[in-house]
Amino acid sequence: MTPIVAIVGRPNVGKSTLFNRLIGEQRAIVLDTPGVTRDRHYGDATYDDQAFTIVDTGGFEPEAVEGVVGQMRRQAMMAVEEADLVVFVVDGREGLTPSDEDVADLLRRSDRPVLVAVNKVDGLRQEALLADFYGMSAWEPIAISAAHGRGIDVLLENIVAAIPRVPVEEVDEAITRVALVGRPNVGKSTMTNRLLGEDRMIVDSTPGTTRDAIDAPLSVGGRDYVLVDTAGLRRSRGIDRRSSEGHSVVRTLRAVNRCHVAVLLLDATEGITDQDARIAGLVDEKGRGLVIVVNKWDAIERDEKTAKAFAEQVALKMPFVHYAPILYLSGLTGLKVPRLLEAVDRVREAQRQRIGTGELNRWLEKCIERHQPPIVGHRRVKLYFATQVAVEPPTIMVSCNYVDGVHFSYQRYLVNQFREAFDVVGTPVRLVFRTRGERAEGDDDE
C-alpha cells in the first residue's frame, strides 16, 4: 500500500489546484467558488522514484457540525486520520486567519506529521507573506504557487522525505478501476459507501450532492480496486460548463475514460430513461467493461417476474449493451451487494482474455459453415483468417478479400457467434476487417 498524503485547509485556498499539480492532471474541480470540493478525492503521484497517494479534501471549517459543511469537516478529519502525512494549505495573500489557527490546533492534536504549504506566493517579492505563518507551530512554512508551479519541487522533496518509501516499481499494477456512473440521485455514493464499509462519500437526498469524481482504494479477497464515485450525468443541454455541474459532466466522462469497468446504476423505482441509455452508449463507445446494477431493488414491490420484466426493458432500450450482466441490488440495505465485485472480476477477466489464432480460425470456419458471407456484385466476400490484435476490449482482425462487402448485419452475426463461443461477458468486442496483406497497425485504437 502506498503512503497517503492528505491535503487539508480552509475553503478556497487552492487545495484542488495543488492536488492537480501533484498528480499531473486536471482531475479535481477547480473554481473560484468556496466549497466546490466536498468529498475525499484520491490520486496517484510519484517523485524521485517514490510512489504515494494524494487525498484532496473539501474546505475545512473547524466549527462546522451540521449539513453538508459539517460533513465536509468530517471527511477532512477522516482523511487526516488515515494519512501518513498532512499538507496544510494556507493562503499567503490573506495571511494567517483565525480559521487557519483552529485547523492548526486540530492537526497538532491529530499527532500526524504536517507540512505547511503557503499558497499563492507567486514571486520573490511576495515571500514576505510567509512571515505570518512562522511561529504558528514547529512546522516551517513552504512557499508555493500551485497555479504556476512555483516551489512545487521543494514541497515534493519535503513530502518524500517525510513518508515511508515505496519505490514506483513496487506498486501493484493489477488494480481494477471501477467507475460508478449513472444519473444524479440513483445511489452511486450509497453504493460506494456500502462497498467500502464506511461513509466516505457524502450522501444526501438532493440530486447533485456529489459533484466531482472521487477515487477510493479498496481491497477484497486479495484483489485490489479503485472505486470512482462520479457526479451524476445529466443531459448536456442547459448545463453551464463554467459551473461546477458542467465541470462534473466533464469529470464523469474522464472517469469513464480512466476506468476498466463501469458500473451503471439504474433506479428500480423510476425505470430506464433515455439518459441511462446515453450513458450506457458512452461506456460501450469507449470500449470499457460494463455491469448494469438495478439499484433500490428493496424499494419496489416485486415477484418472480419482476427481474425478468426489468431485463426486457434493458434489452428494449439498450440493446447495444446486451452483453452486460444485470444485477438487482440495494446499496442502502446491502441486498446482494457482494455479487457486484464478483461480476466486476468476471468482466475484467473477459476484457483481458487472449484467444489463440488457431482457436480463432476454427471458430471462423464454423461461422462460415453456418452462414456464408454475402455476395457483392458478382463475387462472394471471402474471410481468410482471424487473429486477436488487442485486449481491453478484445479486438479481432479478420482478413478478407473485400472489406466494404462485409455488411453490418454479417459483422453483428460474427460478434454474436464470438460471444457464444467465448466467455466475454460484460465487455464490448471489436471486429476489424483488413484486405489480405494489409497491416493491422492502429487496431489497438479501436
Backbone torsions as a table, in degrees:
resi	resn	phi	psi	omega
1	MET	NA	129.4	-179.7
2	THR	-73.9	151.0	175.7
3	PRO	-59.7	151.3	-178.1
4	ILE	-111.9	130.4	178.4
5	VAL	-118.0	116.4	-178.2
6	ALA	-97.2	134.3	175.5
7	ILE	-101.7	119.6	-179.8
8	VAL	-130.6	164.8	178.8
9	GLY	157.4	173.3	177.8
10	ARG	-61.4	164.1	175.6
11	PRO	-61.7	144.1	170.0
12	ASN	66.6	29.8	175.6
13	VAL	-98.4	-3.0	177.5
14	GLY	104.7	22.9	-178.7
15	LYS	-63.3	-46.8	-177.5
16	SER	-67.6	-35.6	176.2
17	THR	-62.7	-41.7	177.3
18	LEU	-65.8	-42.8	177.7
19	PHE	-55.2	-49.8	179.9
20	ASN	-62.0	-39.2	179.3
21	ARG	-63.5	-41.8	-175.9
22	LEU	-72.1	-36.2	-179.5
23	ILE	-88.8	-10.3	174.2
24	GLY	80.0	21.6	175.7
25	GLU	-154.4	158.6	180.0
26	GLN	-87.5	84.5	-178.6
27	ARG	-106.0	-41.2	179.6
28	ALA	-80.4	146.3	176.6
29	ILE	-66.3	131.1	178.5
30	VAL	-125.6	108.9	176.3
31	LEU	-135.7	168.6	-179.9
32	ASP	-84.9	1.7	-178.8
33	THR	-87.9	123.9	178.7
34	PRO	-59.8	143.4	173.5
35	GLY	86.7	14.9	-178.1
36	VAL	-68.8	-40.9	177.3
37	THR	-88.2	120.3	-175.7
38	ARG	-109.9	-29.8	-172.7
39	ASP	-110.1	174.8	170.4
40	ARG	-76.2	138.9	-174.5
41	HIS	-132.8	121.3	-173.4
42	TYR	-103.7	143.6	175.8
43	GLY	-151.2	152.0	-179.4
44	ASP	-92.3	139.7	178.9
45	ALA	-137.5	155.5	175.6
46	THR	-139.0	147.8	174.0
47	TYR	-158.1	132.0	178.4
48	ASP	53.0	45.7	178.9
49	ASP	62.5	22.8	178.9
50	GLN	-114.0	129.6	179.2
51	ALA	-100.8	140.0	174.9
52	PHE	-156.2	163.9	-179.0
53	THR	-107.8	129.9	178.0
54	ILE	-99.0	136.0	177.5
55	VAL	-118.7	116.8	174.5
56	ASP	-90.6	141.6	-178.4
57	THR	-127.2	163.4	175.1
58	GLY	-70.0	166.8	-179.8
59	GLY	-56.7	133.0	-173.8
60	PHE	-91.5	106.7	174.3
61	GLU	-107.3	101.8	-171.0
62	PRO	-56.2	-33.2	-175.0
63	GLU	-91.6	-7.5	-175.3
64	ALA	-67.8	137.2	-179.7
65	VAL	-127.9	-43.2	-173.8
66	GLU	-100.7	162.2	171.1
67	GLY	68.3	-166.8	-177.5
68	VAL	-62.0	-38.1	-179.9
69	VAL	-63.4	-39.2	176.9
70	GLY	-64.8	-39.1	177.1
71	GLN	-66.0	-37.1	177.3
72	MET	-60.4	-40.5	178.7
73	ARG	-63.0	-43.8	-179.8
74	ARG	-65.0	-38.4	177.6
75	GLN	-61.5	-42.3	-180.0
76	ALA	-63.9	-42.0	-179.6
77	MET	-65.8	-38.4	177.2
78	MET	-64.3	-37.9	177.8
79	ALA	-63.7	-41.0	178.2
80	VAL	-62.5	-43.0	-177.4
81	GLU	-62.9	-34.1	-177.8
82	GLU	-91.8	-3.0	-173.3
83	ALA	-85.7	150.2	170.2
84	ASP	-86.7	-21.9	-179.5
85	LEU	-153.5	143.5	177.8
86	VAL	-114.9	129.9	171.4
87	VAL	-102.5	110.9	-178.3
88	PHE	-92.6	110.7	-175.8
89	VAL	-95.8	129.2	176.9
90	VAL	-126.5	162.4	-177.1
91	ASP	-97.6	109.7	-178.2
92	GLY	-63.7	-32.1	-178.7
93	ARG	-69.3	-35.3	-178.9
94	GLU	-83.6	-21.2	-177.8
95	GLY	79.5	-178.2	-178.0
96	LEU	-72.2	124.3	-179.5
97	THR	-109.9	162.3	175.6
98	PRO	-56.9	-35.8	178.8
99	SER	-65.9	-37.4	175.8
100	ASP	-60.6	-43.1	-179.4
101	GLU	-64.6	-36.0	177.7
102	ASP	-67.1	-42.0	177.5
103	VAL	-62.6	-43.7	179.6
104	ALA	-59.1	-39.1	179.3
105	ASP	-63.8	-43.0	177.9
106	LEU	-63.8	-40.1	-179.6
107	LEU	-67.4	-37.7	176.7
108	ARG	-59.9	-40.0	-179.2
109	ARG	-74.1	-18.5	-179.7
110	SER	-74.2	-18.1	179.7
111	ASP	62.2	31.6	175.9
112	ARG	-104.7	146.5	173.8
113	PRO	-60.7	140.8	-175.1
114	VAL	-132.6	136.6	167.3
115	LEU	-114.2	136.1	178.2
116	VAL	-100.9	118.1	178.3
117	ALA	-106.0	112.4	179.0
118	VAL	-88.8	104.3	-172.7
119	ASN	-86.8	165.4	176.8
120	LYS	68.2	27.7	173.0
121	VAL	-97.8	95.7	-167.2
122	ASP	-94.0	-3.8	-179.2
123	GLY	-164.1	170.4	-178.1
124	LEU	-59.8	-35.8	-177.9
125	ARG	-64.0	-24.0	-176.4
126	GLN	-92.3	-0.4	-178.7
127	GLU	-65.7	-16.5	175.1
128	ALA	-63.4	-18.0	179.1
129	LEU	-63.5	-19.3	-179.1
130	LEU	-70.6	-19.5	-172.5
131	ALA	-55.0	-38.8	-178.1
132	ASP	-60.5	-26.7	-169.4
133	PHE	-96.9	-8.2	172.1
134	TYR	-71.8	139.5	178.9
135	GLY	88.8	-7.3	177.4
136	MET	-65.0	-32.8	176.0
137	SER	-166.3	-166.7	175.8
138	ALA	-76.2	-5.2	-178.4
139	TRP	-74.3	128.8	177.8
140	GLU	-88.4	124.2	-177.4
141	PRO	-69.0	145.8	178.1
142	ILE	-117.3	122.8	-178.3
143	ALA	-79.6	127.7	178.0
144	ILE	-140.5	162.7	165.1
145	SER	-130.3	100.4	-177.7
146	ALA	-62.0	-34.9	-177.7
147	ALA	-68.2	-35.5	-174.7
148	HIS	-108.9	-4.4	177.1
149	GLY	85.5	2.8	-178.0
150	ARG	-70.5	131.2	176.5
151	GLY	77.6	1.2	-176.8
152	ILE	-67.1	-38.6	178.6
153	ASP	-62.2	-40.2	178.5
154	VAL	-63.6	-42.7	178.2
155	LEU	-61.8	-44.3	-179.5
156	LEU	-63.7	-38.5	177.3
157	GLU	-60.7	-40.7	178.6
158	ASN	-69.5	-35.2	179.1
159	ILE	-64.3	-51.9	-175.5
160	VAL	-68.2	-23.5	177.3
161	ALA	-74.8	-20.2	-172.6
162	ALA	-103.5	-5.5	-176.1
163	ILE	-116.3	158.5	175.7
164	PRO	-58.7	141.8	-175.4
165	ARG	-85.6	123.4	174.1
166	VAL	-129.6	102.2	-179.3
167	PRO	-58.5	150.7	-177.2
168	VAL	-56.2	-41.0	-174.3
169	GLU	-67.5	-15.1	-180.0
170	GLU	-88.4	-7.0	179.6
171	VAL	-71.1	129.5	-178.5
172	ASP	-66.5	122.8	-180.0
173	GLU	-86.7	-13.3	-175.5
174	ALA	-85.3	55.8	179.9
175	ILE	-108.8	131.4	178.6
176	THR	-93.7	120.5	177.7
177	ARG	-90.5	122.1	-175.3
178	VAL	-118.5	115.9	178.2
179	ALA	-98.7	122.3	174.3
180	LEU	-88.7	114.7	-173.7
181	VAL	-125.0	162.0	179.0
182	GLY	154.1	178.0	178.1
183	ARG	-66.4	163.8	176.1
184	PRO	-60.1	142.5	171.5
185	ASN	68.5	27.4	174.4
186	VAL	-93.2	-2.7	175.5
187	GLY	103.8	25.2	-178.2
188	LYS	-64.8	-46.5	-178.9
189	SER	-67.7	-38.1	177.1
190	THR	-62.2	-42.2	178.7
191	MET	-65.5	-40.6	178.2
192	THR	-61.6	-46.1	179.1
193	ASN	-61.6	-38.6	178.9
194	ARG	-63.0	-43.1	179.1
195	LEU	-66.1	-38.9	-178.0
196	LEU	-78.0	-22.3	-177.9
197	GLY	77.3	19.9	178.5
198	GLU	-156.3	162.0	178.8
199	ASP	-86.9	73.1	-178.6
200	ARG	-85.9	-28.3	178.3
201	MET	-101.6	139.1	176.8
202	ILE	-69.0	127.5	-178.8
203	VAL	-116.7	126.5	-179.5
204	ASP	-145.3	149.7	-178.2
205	SER	-73.4	-10.2	180.0
206	THR	-80.5	122.8	177.8
207	PRO	-57.1	139.6	176.8
208	GLY	93.3	7.6	178.8
209	THR	-59.8	-42.2	174.8
210	THR	-86.7	118.8	-176.0
211	ARG	-115.5	-10.4	-179.9
212	ASP	-119.9	172.4	174.5
213	ALA	-95.2	122.1	-170.4
214	ILE	-109.4	123.6	178.3
215	ASP	-95.8	128.9	179.9
216	ALA	-136.5	121.2	179.8
217	PRO	-73.3	149.6	-178.2
218	LEU	-151.4	136.2	174.9
219	SER	-124.7	127.8	-179.8
220	VAL	-140.0	124.4	175.6
221	GLY	58.0	34.9	179.5
222	GLY	82.0	1.9	177.5
223	ARG	-107.4	143.9	-178.6
224	ASP	-109.9	137.9	179.8
225	TYR	-134.1	160.3	164.8
226	VAL	-125.3	118.9	179.1
227	LEU	-90.8	128.8	178.6
228	VAL	-111.3	102.3	178.9
229	ASP	-89.3	117.9	-170.3
230	THR	-108.3	157.8	171.2
231	ALA	-64.6	144.9	-178.4
232	GLY	-61.8	135.7	178.5
233	LEU	-83.7	122.2	172.2
234	ARG	-110.6	170.1	177.4
235	ARG	-62.3	142.0	-176.2
236	SER	-67.5	-30.4	-176.9
237	ARG	-60.5	130.6	176.3
238	GLY	87.7	-4.4	178.9
239	ILE	-93.0	125.2	176.1
240	ASP	-78.6	111.3	-175.9
241	ARG	-70.1	-6.6	173.5
242	ARG	-85.1	-13.9	-178.9
243	SER	-84.6	169.3	178.9
244	SER	-65.9	-31.7	177.8
245	GLU	-67.6	-40.5	177.2
246	GLY	-62.2	-42.4	177.0
247	HIS	-63.2	-34.9	-178.7
248	SER	-64.0	-38.1	177.1
249	VAL	-60.4	-45.2	179.1
250	VAL	-62.3	-43.2	-179.0
251	ARG	-64.6	-37.5	179.0
252	THR	-64.7	-42.4	177.1
253	LEU	-60.3	-40.8	179.2
254	ARG	-68.4	-34.0	178.1
255	ALA	-62.2	-40.1	176.1
256	VAL	-62.7	-41.4	178.4
257	ASN	-61.4	-34.9	-174.7
258	ARG	-85.7	-16.7	-172.2
259	CYS	-87.4	163.7	169.7
260	HIS	-92.2	-44.0	-177.6
261	VAL	-129.1	130.1	174.8
262	ALA	-100.7	135.7	174.4
263	VAL	-107.2	110.6	-179.1
264	LEU	-91.3	114.5	179.7
265	LEU	-90.8	127.2	173.5
266	LEU	-109.1	151.2	-179.5
267	ASP	-94.7	113.2	-177.8
268	ALA	-61.7	-26.9	-177.5
269	THR	-80.5	-14.3	-176.4
270	GLU	-115.1	-14.6	-176.8
271	GLY	80.0	-166.3	-175.5
272	ILE	-98.9	130.7	-179.1
273	THR	-108.4	168.6	176.6
274	ASP	-61.2	-34.2	-179.5
275	GLN	-68.7	-35.0	174.1
276	ASP	-57.6	-44.3	-179.7
277	ALA	-64.5	-37.2	178.9
278	ARG	-63.8	-42.1	-179.4
279	ILE	-65.5	-43.3	177.8
280	ALA	-60.2	-40.2	178.4
281	GLY	-63.1	-38.0	178.1
282	LEU	-62.7	-45.4	-179.7
283	VAL	-61.6	-44.3	179.2
284	ASP	-63.0	-44.5	-179.0
285	GLU	-60.7	-36.2	-179.6
286	LYS	-80.7	-5.6	177.5
287	GLY	76.1	22.7	-179.6
288	ARG	-90.0	156.0	173.4
289	GLY	-67.4	156.4	-175.8
290	LEU	-141.9	131.8	169.1
291	VAL	-122.6	128.7	178.4
292	ILE	-98.2	125.9	179.5
293	VAL	-115.8	120.8	172.2
294	VAL	-89.0	100.7	-174.6
295	ASN	-87.8	166.0	-179.0
296	LYS	63.9	32.9	-179.3
297	TRP	-64.4	-22.6	178.8
298	ASP	-76.2	-14.0	-171.1
299	ALA	-94.4	2.8	-178.3
300	ILE	-122.1	155.4	172.2
301	GLU	-77.1	132.7	-174.2
302	ARG	-146.7	156.7	173.6
303	ASP	-136.4	-164.6	-174.9
304	GLU	-68.6	-12.5	-178.7
305	LYS	-100.7	-8.0	-173.2
306	THR	-64.7	-46.2	-178.9
307	ALA	-62.9	-41.7	179.0
308	LYS	-61.7	-41.0	179.8
309	ALA	-64.3	-39.2	179.1
310	PHE	-67.4	-39.9	178.5
311	ALA	-62.5	-36.0	177.5
312	GLU	-66.5	-35.8	174.7
313	GLN	-61.9	-44.3	179.5
314	VAL	-60.8	-45.3	-179.3
315	ALA	-63.4	-34.3	-178.5
316	LEU	-75.5	-43.9	-173.4
317	LYS	-93.9	-19.4	-179.9
318	MET	-135.3	56.2	-175.9
319	PRO	-63.8	-23.3	-177.3
320	PHE	-73.1	-10.5	175.7
321	VAL	-121.6	37.8	179.9
322	HIS	-62.4	-17.5	-178.4
323	TYR	-77.8	-11.4	-174.4
324	ALA	-80.0	133.7	174.4
325	PRO	-67.6	146.9	-179.6
326	ILE	-115.2	126.2	178.5
327	LEU	-117.1	147.2	-179.8
328	TYR	-116.6	104.8	-169.1
329	LEU	-131.0	175.5	170.2
330	SER	-140.0	110.8	176.6
331	GLY	-65.9	-29.8	-177.6
332	LEU	-69.6	-45.3	-177.5
333	THR	-97.5	-15.5	-176.8
334	GLY	87.8	7.4	-178.0
335	LEU	-56.3	113.5	175.1
336	LYS	58.7	17.3	-179.1
337	VAL	-61.1	-35.7	178.6
338	PRO	-55.3	-22.8	179.3
339	ARG	-68.8	-20.1	-175.2
340	LEU	-64.3	-50.7	-179.0
341	LEU	-67.7	-29.6	174.6
342	GLU	-61.8	-42.3	178.3
343	ALA	-67.1	-39.8	178.1
344	VAL	-60.7	-43.4	179.5
345	ASP	-61.2	-42.4	-179.5
346	ARG	-64.5	-42.0	178.8
347	VAL	-65.0	-41.3	-179.4
348	ARG	-62.1	-40.6	178.2
349	GLU	-64.7	-38.8	179.0
350	ALA	-65.0	-38.9	179.2
351	GLN	-59.7	-38.5	-172.5
352	ARG	-95.4	3.8	-176.6
353	GLN	-65.7	135.1	174.9
354	ARG	-117.0	131.4	-176.7
355	ILE	-114.1	131.9	-177.2
356	GLY	-63.6	150.4	-178.1
357	THR	-61.6	-38.7	178.9
358	GLY	-61.5	-45.6	179.7
359	GLU	-64.3	-39.2	178.7
360	LEU	-64.9	-39.0	-178.6
361	ASN	-72.9	-31.4	172.8
362	ARG	-65.5	-39.3	176.0
363	TRP	-62.2	-44.8	-178.3
364	LEU	-63.5	-40.5	178.6
365	GLU	-60.6	-42.0	179.7
366	LYS	-65.4	-38.7	178.6
367	CYS	-61.2	-43.6	-178.4
368	ILE	-67.3	-38.3	178.0
369	GLU	-61.9	-40.8	-178.5
370	ARG	-72.7	-36.9	-174.1
371	HIS	-150.9	106.7	-178.5
372	GLN	-65.4	145.4	174.1
373	PRO	-60.4	159.7	-175.3
374	PRO	-70.5	160.5	171.8
375	ILE	-97.2	128.4	-179.7
376	VAL	-117.9	118.3	-174.5
377	GLY	68.4	-118.9	179.7
378	HIS	-113.5	15.2	-179.7
379	ARG	-133.4	147.5	177.8
380	ARG	-89.6	140.1	173.8
381	VAL	-67.1	133.3	178.6
382	LYS	-115.2	131.2	176.3
383	LEU	-105.0	120.2	-172.4
384	TYR	-90.9	-52.2	-179.2
385	PHE	-158.6	166.2	179.9
386	ALA	-131.7	145.6	175.6
387	THR	-149.3	146.7	179.4
388	GLN	-84.3	127.6	-177.0
389	VAL	-111.2	-8.2	-179.1
390	ALA	-162.7	161.7	170.5
391	VAL	-121.2	172.7	178.1
392	GLU	51.5	64.9	0.9
393	PRO	-89.6	165.8	175.6
394	PRO	-56.4	126.3	-177.1
395	THR	-124.9	122.4	-175.1
396	ILE	-113.0	125.1	174.6
397	MET	-94.4	130.5	178.8
398	VAL	-116.1	122.8	178.2
399	SER	-85.3	134.3	-177.9
400	CYS	-147.2	176.4	-178.3
401	ASN	-94.4	-16.6	-175.0
402	TYR	-152.7	94.7	-174.2
403	VAL	-60.1	-46.6	-176.0
404	ASP	-65.8	-15.1	-179.4
405	GLY	-84.7	-8.4	179.4
406	VAL	-82.9	95.5	-175.8
407	HIS	-65.4	154.3	-179.8
408	PHE	-55.5	-39.2	-177.9
409	SER	-64.2	-35.0	178.5
410	TYR	-74.1	-36.0	174.7
411	GLN	-60.0	-43.6	179.2
412	ARG	-62.7	-39.7	176.6
413	TYR	-59.2	-45.0	-179.4
414	LEU	-63.8	-41.6	179.1
415	VAL	-62.7	-44.1	179.2
416	ASN	-62.6	-40.7	177.1
417	GLN	-65.2	-37.0	178.2
418	PHE	-62.2	-42.9	-179.3
419	ARG	-66.9	-33.3	177.8
420	GLU	-70.3	-32.1	-175.2
421	ALA	-84.9	-30.4	-173.6
422	PHE	-128.2	150.4	-178.0
423	ASP	-83.5	89.7	-179.3
424	VAL	-123.8	46.3	-179.1
425	VAL	-64.3	138.6	170.8
426	GLY	79.4	3.1	-178.9
427	THR	-126.4	141.5	170.8
428	PRO	-61.7	156.4	173.6
429	VAL	-124.5	129.1	179.6
430	ARG	-106.5	130.3	171.0
431	LEU	-110.6	130.5	174.6
432	VAL	-124.0	138.7	-176.0
433	PHE	-112.2	136.3	-179.6
434	ARG	-133.0	143.6	171.5
435	THR	-69.9	151.2	-174.6
436	ARG	-58.7	129.5	-179.7
437	GLY	95.9	-14.3	-179.8
438	GLU	-78.9	133.8	-178.4
439	ARG	-70.6	150.8	-176.3
440	ALA	-101.6	19.2	-179.9
441	GLU	-59.3	138.0	-179.5
442	GLY	96.1	-7.3	-179.4
443	ASP	-63.0	-28.0	179.9
444	ASP	-63.9	-16.5	-178.6
445	ASP	-84.2	-2.9	-177.8
446	GLU	-65.8	NA	NA
